[in-house]
Amino acid sequence: MVTALADDSWWYDLGGVNAALVDDSGTLTLVDTGLPWHGNELIAGLSDAGYELRDLDRILLTHFDLDHVGGLSVFDGLDVTIYVGERDAPLVTGEQAPPLGNHKGAFQRLVSPLLDAPDNDVVPLADGDTVGSFTAYHTPGHTPGHVSYVSEDLSLGLLGDLVREDSGRFEPSPWLVSYETESVAGSIRDFAERAPGFEIAVPGHGVPFEEGGSAKLSKLAATL
C-alpha cells in the first residue's frame, strides 16, 4: 500500500492522487488524506510501514480539495492534530464555504456535501510557520491557502498541487483545477527561490522524485 522513499518517508499511490507518511524524528505525520473512500488504504499503509493507527500524531494538509482532505473522517476521535494553510483552514473546518464566483470554488462548493468537518483540532499555518522539522510555505494559486512543506533535516519537499509530475518533469497546476494560474506561476518561482534544497519531492499527482527534487522545480520555475 505504501512505497518507501527513504528510511523515514513513504508514498501512498491512491490511484491518481498521492499522500505521504513521514516519521519526523519520532512524530508520525500523514500528509494529505486522499478521497473520502481512501480511509482504509491510509490505515493499511500505516501497517505496511510498521505502524498502527494509534501511532499517528499529526496530519499536514497541503490544501482544501476533495481529493486531499476527503479521508480525514477516518481519524475522527483520535488525538491527531490537523495543520493547514490559514486561508484554507475555514474551508476544512466548515466555517466558510468555497466561493461561487470562481470556477474552482464553484466546483468545491458542488462536492462539499461529500465532506464532513473533522472533529480534530485544526491549526492554521502562516507562511514560515514550522511543524516539527517542516517549514510551511504559502504557495497560493491552486487554492488561496495552498501550502507546500519542506524538511531540511529529511531533504523532503511536499508540494501538494503546486505542481504535478508528468513524464519525468514538473508542470504547473493547470487552469481548470486552479483558482488563479498567474498566482500558481508566481508561487512556483517564489518557492523555488526561497525554499532550501531537497532531494525527495512528493507532488499531489504523478510520481515522486527520490533525488534532485528541488532542482527539477527550479528548472520549471526558470520557464515561467
Short mmCIF file of the C-alpha atoms (twelve columns), coordinates in Angstrom:
data_MODEL
# 
_entry.id   MODEL 
# 
loop_
_atom_site.group_PDB 
_atom_site.id 
_atom_site.type_symbol 
_atom_site.label_atom_id 
_atom_site.label_alt_id 
_atom_site.label_comp_id 
_atom_site.label_asym_id 
_atom_site.label_seq_id 
_atom_site.Cartn_x 
_atom_site.Cartn_y 
_atom_site.Cartn_z 
_atom_site.pdbx_PDB_model_num 
ATOM 1   C CA . MET A 1   0.000   0.000  0.000   1 
ATOM 2   C CA . VAL A 2   2.964   2.334  0.522   1 
ATOM 3   C CA . THR A 3   6.322   2.688  -1.215  1 
ATOM 4   C CA . ALA A 4   9.400   3.653  0.779   1 
ATOM 5   C CA . LEU A 5   11.121  6.810  -0.459  1 
ATOM 6   C CA . ALA A 6   13.681  6.824  2.358   1 
ATOM 7   C CA . ASP A 7   14.086  5.194  5.768   1 
ATOM 8   C CA . ASP A 8   11.640  7.707  7.254   1 
ATOM 9   C CA . SER A 9   9.218   8.523  4.439   1 
ATOM 10  C CA . TRP A 10  6.672   6.621  2.348   1 
ATOM 11  C CA . TRP A 11  4.486   7.367  -0.665  1 
ATOM 12  C CA . TYR A 12  0.828   6.427  -0.923  1 
ATOM 13  C CA . ASP A 13  -0.291  5.988  -4.534  1 
ATOM 14  C CA . LEU A 14  -4.052  6.294  -4.070  1 
ATOM 15  C CA . GLY A 15  -4.896  5.910  -7.739  1 
ATOM 16  C CA . GLY A 16  -4.296  9.302  -9.276  1 
ATOM 17  C CA . VAL A 17  -3.699  11.235 -6.082  1 
ATOM 18  C CA . ASN A 18  -0.836  10.999 -3.590  1 
ATOM 19  C CA . ALA A 19  -0.427  11.074 0.166   1 
ATOM 20  C CA . ALA A 20  2.740   10.635 2.204   1 
ATOM 21  C CA . LEU A 21  3.735   9.234  5.583   1 
ATOM 22  C CA . VAL A 22  6.754   10.636 7.407   1 
ATOM 23  C CA . ASP A 23  8.454   9.649  10.643  1 
ATOM 24  C CA . ASP A 24  9.645   13.113 11.661  1 
ATOM 25  C CA . SER A 25  12.093  12.261 14.445  1 
ATOM 26  C CA . GLY A 26  9.553   10.027 16.127  1 
ATOM 27  C CA . THR A 27  6.464   12.117 15.332  1 
ATOM 28  C CA . LEU A 28  4.418   10.185 12.788  1 
ATOM 29  C CA . THR A 29  2.981   12.550 10.198  1 
ATOM 30  C CA . LEU A 30  0.472   11.913 7.424   1 
ATOM 31  C CA . VAL A 31  0.459   14.379 4.533   1 
ATOM 32  C CA . ASP A 32  -2.924  14.714 2.792   1 
ATOM 33  C CA . THR A 33  -5.661  12.103 3.000   1 
ATOM 34  C CA . GLY A 34  -6.979  11.370 -0.475  1 
ATOM 35  C CA . LEU A 35  -10.665 10.951 -1.286  1 
ATOM 36  C CA . PRO A 36  -13.451 10.017 1.173   1 
ATOM 37  C CA . TRP A 37  -13.174 6.312  0.285   1 
ATOM 38  C CA . HIS A 38  -9.406  6.113  0.837   1 
ATOM 39  C CA . GLY A 39  -9.577  5.770  4.624   1 
ATOM 40  C CA . ASN A 40  -8.964  2.030  4.694   1 
ATOM 41  C CA . GLU A 41  -5.990  2.392  2.356   1 
ATOM 42  C CA . LEU A 42  -4.471  5.044  4.603   1 
ATOM 43  C CA . ILE A 43  -4.783  2.773  7.630   1 
ATOM 44  C CA . ALA A 44  -3.392  -0.212 5.724   1 
ATOM 45  C CA . GLY A 45  -0.423  1.893  4.647   1 
ATOM 46  C CA . LEU A 46  0.384   2.678  8.259   1 
ATOM 47  C CA . SER A 47  0.568   -1.026 8.943   1 
ATOM 48  C CA . ASP A 48  2.736   -1.678 5.873   1 
ATOM 49  C CA . ALA A 49  5.200   0.945  7.113   1 
ATOM 50  C CA . GLY A 50  5.358   -0.773 10.518  1 
ATOM 51  C CA . TYR A 51  2.955   1.447  12.500  1 
ATOM 52  C CA . GLU A 52  -0.508  1.318  13.982  1 
ATOM 53  C CA . LEU A 53  -3.296  3.853  13.732  1 
ATOM 54  C CA . ARG A 54  -2.693  4.884  17.342  1 
ATOM 55  C CA . ASP A 55  0.885   5.881  16.408  1 
ATOM 56  C CA . LEU A 56  -0.252  8.720  14.147  1 
ATOM 57  C CA . ASP A 57  0.452   12.118 15.710  1 
ATOM 58  C CA . ARG A 58  -0.469  14.753 13.139  1 
ATOM 59  C CA . ILE A 59  -1.757  15.447 9.646   1 
ATOM 60  C CA . LEU A 60  -0.329  18.094 7.356   1 
ATOM 61  C CA . LEU A 61  -2.719  19.244 4.629   1 
ATOM 62  C CA . THR A 62  -1.352  20.977 1.571   1 
ATOM 63  C CA . HIS A 63  -4.770  22.434 0.712   1 
ATOM 64  C CA . PHE A 64  -8.525  22.076 0.785   1 
ATOM 65  C CA . ASP A 65  -9.722  19.858 -2.059  1 
ATOM 66  C CA . LEU A 66  -11.924 16.773 -2.081  1 
ATOM 67  C CA . ASP A 67  -9.020  14.536 -3.148  1 
ATOM 68  C CA . HIS A 68  -6.684  15.810 -0.416  1 
ATOM 69  C CA . VAL A 69  -8.945  16.174 2.632   1 
ATOM 70  C CA . GLY A 70  -11.550 13.506 1.840   1 
ATOM 71  C CA . GLY A 71  -10.061 10.830 4.100   1 
ATOM 72  C CA . LEU A 72  -9.953  12.995 7.231   1 
ATOM 73  C CA . SER A 73  -13.087 11.450 8.714   1 
ATOM 74  C CA . VAL A 74  -11.324 8.142  9.377   1 
ATOM 75  C CA . PHE A 75  -9.242  9.950  12.024  1 
ATOM 76  C CA . ASP A 76  -12.182 11.471 13.910  1 
ATOM 77  C CA . GLY A 77  -11.936 10.786 17.626  1 
ATOM 78  C CA . LEU A 78  -8.181  10.280 17.570  1 
ATOM 79  C CA . ASP A 79  -5.674  12.571 19.244  1 
ATOM 80  C CA . VAL A 80  -4.351  13.762 15.892  1 
ATOM 81  C CA . THR A 81  -3.847  17.455 15.154  1 
ATOM 82  C CA . ILE A 82  -4.501  18.751 11.632  1 
ATOM 83  C CA . TYR A 83  -2.400  21.572 10.148  1 
ATOM 84  C CA . VAL A 84  -3.417  23.543 7.056   1 
ATOM 85  C CA . GLY A 85  -2.735  26.923 5.462   1 
ATOM 86  C CA . GLU A 86  -4.612  29.726 7.188   1 
ATOM 87  C CA . ARG A 87  -6.702  30.731 4.163   1 
ATOM 88  C CA . ASP A 88  -7.893  27.145 3.572   1 
ATOM 89  C CA . ALA A 89  -8.439  26.361 7.264   1 
ATOM 90  C CA . PRO A 90  -12.018 27.785 7.434   1 
ATOM 91  C CA . LEU A 91  -12.970 25.553 4.499   1 
ATOM 92  C CA . VAL A 92  -11.587 22.465 6.234   1 
ATOM 93  C CA . THR A 93  -13.471 23.265 9.459   1 
ATOM 94  C CA . GLY A 94  -16.673 24.132 7.596   1 
ATOM 95  C CA . GLU A 95  -16.743 27.689 8.952   1 
ATOM 96  C CA . GLN A 96  -16.728 29.026 5.386   1 
ATOM 97  C CA . ALA A 97  -17.998 27.715 2.068   1 
ATOM 98  C CA . PRO A 98  -15.938 27.897 -1.136  1 
ATOM 99  C CA . PRO A 99  -16.728 30.969 -3.270  1 
ATOM 100 C CA . LEU A 100 -19.183 30.564 -6.125  1 
ATOM 101 C CA . GLY A 101 -17.583 33.410 -8.087  1 
ATOM 102 C CA . ASN A 102 -14.549 31.319 -9.052  1 
ATOM 103 C CA . HIS A 103 -14.734 28.257 -11.316 1 
ATOM 104 C CA . LYS A 104 -12.640 26.157 -8.941  1 
ATOM 105 C CA . GLY A 105 -14.513 27.444 -5.894  1 
ATOM 106 C CA . ALA A 106 -17.841 26.604 -7.531  1 
ATOM 107 C CA . PHE A 107 -16.689 23.015 -8.079  1 
ATOM 108 C CA . GLN A 108 -15.514 22.785 -4.474  1 
ATOM 109 C CA . ARG A 109 -18.926 24.022 -3.341  1 
ATOM 110 C CA . LEU A 110 -20.630 21.408 -5.551  1 
ATOM 111 C CA . VAL A 111 -18.738 18.477 -3.995  1 
ATOM 112 C CA . SER A 112 -18.667 19.809 -0.417  1 
ATOM 113 C CA . PRO A 113 -21.619 17.592 0.663   1 
ATOM 114 C CA . LEU A 114 -19.206 14.656 0.300   1 
ATOM 115 C CA . LEU A 115 -17.043 16.073 3.098   1 
ATOM 116 C CA . ASP A 116 -17.552 16.208 6.857   1 
ATOM 117 C CA . ALA A 117 -15.758 18.761 9.015   1 
ATOM 118 C CA . PRO A 118 -13.173 16.958 11.178  1 
ATOM 119 C CA . ASP A 119 -13.609 16.582 14.938  1 
ATOM 120 C CA . ASN A 120 -9.860  17.066 15.437  1 
ATOM 121 C CA . ASP A 121 -8.087  20.282 16.331  1 
ATOM 122 C CA . VAL A 122 -7.287  22.249 13.167  1 
ATOM 123 C CA . VAL A 123 -4.287  24.596 13.362  1 
ATOM 124 C CA . PRO A 124 -3.936  27.299 10.660  1 
ATOM 125 C CA . LEU A 125 -0.438  27.922 9.341   1 
ATOM 126 C CA . ALA A 126 1.056   31.167 8.071   1 
ATOM 127 C CA . ASP A 127 3.968   31.406 5.672   1 
ATOM 128 C CA . GLY A 128 7.152   30.432 7.508   1 
ATOM 129 C CA . ASP A 129 5.471   28.586 10.370  1 
ATOM 130 C CA . THR A 130 7.138   25.353 11.440  1 
ATOM 131 C CA . VAL A 131 5.688   21.991 12.415  1 
ATOM 132 C CA . GLY A 132 8.394   19.669 13.664  1 
ATOM 133 C CA . SER A 133 11.166  19.772 11.071  1 
ATOM 134 C CA . PHE A 134 8.809   21.095 8.390   1 
ATOM 135 C CA . THR A 135 8.527   24.709 7.301   1 
ATOM 136 C CA . ALA A 136 5.266   25.800 5.667   1 
ATOM 137 C CA . TYR A 137 5.498   27.926 2.515   1 
ATOM 138 C CA . HIS A 138 2.380   29.764 1.369   1 
ATOM 139 C CA . THR A 139 2.074   28.806 -2.307  1 
ATOM 140 C CA . PRO A 140 -1.346  30.128 -3.409  1 
ATOM 141 C CA . GLY A 141 -2.940  29.743 -6.816  1 
ATOM 142 C CA . HIS A 142 -4.242  26.199 -6.906  1 
ATOM 143 C CA . THR A 143 -6.210  27.271 -3.823  1 
ATOM 144 C CA . PRO A 144 -5.908  30.544 -1.891  1 
ATOM 145 C CA . GLY A 145 -4.419  28.782 1.137   1 
ATOM 146 C CA . HIS A 146 -2.259  26.189 -0.578  1 
ATOM 147 C CA . VAL A 147 0.878   25.311 1.418   1 
ATOM 148 C CA . SER A 148 3.983   23.371 0.463   1 
ATOM 149 C CA . TYR A 149 6.223   21.887 3.148   1 
ATOM 150 C CA . VAL A 150 9.968   21.367 3.291   1 
ATOM 151 C CA . SER A 151 12.017  19.474 5.861   1 
ATOM 152 C CA . GLU A 152 15.709  20.293 5.530   1 
ATOM 153 C CA . ASP A 153 16.513  17.545 8.038   1 
ATOM 154 C CA . LEU A 154 14.854  14.931 5.838   1 
ATOM 155 C CA . SER A 155 15.682  16.603 2.487   1 
ATOM 156 C CA . LEU A 156 11.992  16.267 1.679   1 
ATOM 157 C CA . GLY A 157 9.609   18.579 -0.160  1 
ATOM 158 C CA . LEU A 158 5.842   18.002 -0.018  1 
ATOM 159 C CA . LEU A 159 4.480   20.026 -2.901  1 
ATOM 160 C CA . GLY A 160 0.765   19.257 -2.977  1 
ATOM 161 C CA . ASP A 161 -0.851  20.602 -6.150  1 
ATOM 162 C CA . LEU A 162 1.555   23.480 -6.665  1 
ATOM 163 C CA . VAL A 163 2.891   21.248 -9.451  1 
ATOM 164 C CA . ARG A 164 2.189   17.818 -10.861 1 
ATOM 165 C CA . GLU A 165 4.600   15.268 -12.270 1 
ATOM 166 C CA . ASP A 166 4.211   14.280 -15.915 1 
ATOM 167 C CA . SER A 167 6.672   12.202 -17.956 1 
ATOM 168 C CA . GLY A 168 9.520   12.783 -15.521 1 
ATOM 169 C CA . ARG A 169 9.139   16.547 -15.137 1 
ATOM 170 C CA . PHE A 170 7.096   19.013 -13.136 1 
ATOM 171 C CA . GLU A 171 4.248   21.015 -14.670 1 
ATOM 172 C CA . PRO A 172 2.258   23.853 -13.072 1 
ATOM 173 C CA . SER A 173 -1.212  23.201 -11.738 1 
ATOM 174 C CA . PRO A 174 -3.473  23.883 -14.767 1 
ATOM 175 C CA . TRP A 175 -6.252  26.478 -15.060 1 
ATOM 176 C CA . LEU A 176 -9.119  24.005 -14.874 1 
ATOM 177 C CA . VAL A 177 -8.279  22.948 -11.308 1 
ATOM 178 C CA . SER A 178 -6.767  26.198 -10.017 1 
ATOM 179 C CA . TYR A 179 -8.164  29.434 -8.656  1 
ATOM 180 C CA . GLU A 180 -5.554  31.612 -10.428 1 
ATOM 181 C CA . THR A 181 -2.901  30.298 -12.822 1 
ATOM 182 C CA . GLU A 182 -0.862  33.503 -12.612 1 
ATOM 183 C CA . SER A 183 -0.605  33.005 -8.866  1 
ATOM 184 C CA . VAL A 184 0.443   29.392 -9.436  1 
ATOM 185 C CA . ALA A 185 3.342   30.529 -11.611 1 
ATOM 186 C CA . GLY A 186 4.342   33.190 -9.103  1 
ATOM 187 C CA . SER A 187 4.224   30.699 -6.256  1 
ATOM 188 C CA . ILE A 188 6.439   28.244 -8.132  1 
ATOM 189 C CA . ARG A 189 9.035   30.943 -8.769  1 
ATOM 190 C CA . ASP A 190 8.860   32.230 -5.189  1 
ATOM 191 C CA . PHE A 191 9.032   28.773 -3.634  1 
ATOM 192 C CA . ALA A 192 11.942  27.713 -5.838  1 
ATOM 193 C CA . GLU A 193 13.833  30.828 -4.758  1 
ATOM 194 C CA . ARG A 194 13.066  30.751 -1.029  1 
ATOM 195 C CA . ALA A 195 12.927  27.094 -0.084  1 
ATOM 196 C CA . PRO A 196 16.098  25.196 0.806   1 
ATOM 197 C CA . GLY A 197 17.234  22.427 -1.496  1 
ATOM 198 C CA . PHE A 198 15.714  18.976 -1.110  1 
ATOM 199 C CA . GLU A 199 16.220  15.650 -2.831  1 
ATOM 200 C CA . ILE A 200 12.860  13.900 -2.372  1 
ATOM 201 C CA . ALA A 201 9.850   15.694 -3.869  1 
ATOM 202 C CA . VAL A 202 6.281   14.431 -3.497  1 
ATOM 203 C CA . PRO A 203 3.704   16.176 -5.703  1 
ATOM 204 C CA . GLY A 204 -0.020  15.725 -5.222  1 
ATOM 205 C CA . HIS A 205 -0.331  13.900 -8.546  1 
ATOM 206 C CA . GLY A 206 2.179   11.874 -10.518 1 
ATOM 207 C CA . VAL A 207 5.288   10.018 -9.409  1 
ATOM 208 C CA . PRO A 208 7.553   11.398 -6.649  1 
ATOM 209 C CA . PHE A 209 11.211  12.123 -7.304  1 
ATOM 210 C CA . GLU A 210 13.669  10.424 -4.977  1 
ATOM 211 C CA . GLU A 211 16.552  12.714 -5.911  1 
ATOM 212 C CA . GLY A 212 17.016  16.145 -7.432  1 
ATOM 213 C CA . GLY A 213 13.539  17.304 -6.452  1 
ATOM 214 C CA . SER A 214 14.267  20.981 -5.861  1 
ATOM 215 C CA . ALA A 215 16.478  21.140 -8.951  1 
ATOM 216 C CA . LYS A 216 13.597  19.903 -11.086 1 
ATOM 217 C CA . LEU A 217 11.327  22.517 -9.546  1 
ATOM 218 C CA . SER A 218 13.873  25.255 -10.217 1 
ATOM 219 C CA . LYS A 219 14.088  24.093 -13.832 1 
ATOM 220 C CA . LEU A 220 10.342  24.589 -14.195 1 
ATOM 221 C CA . ALA A 221 10.453  27.965 -12.400 1 
ATOM 222 C CA . ALA A 222 13.013  29.229 -14.911 1 
ATOM 223 C CA . THR A 223 10.496  28.715 -17.739 1 
ATOM 224 C CA . LEU A 224 7.652   30.668 -16.109 1 
# 
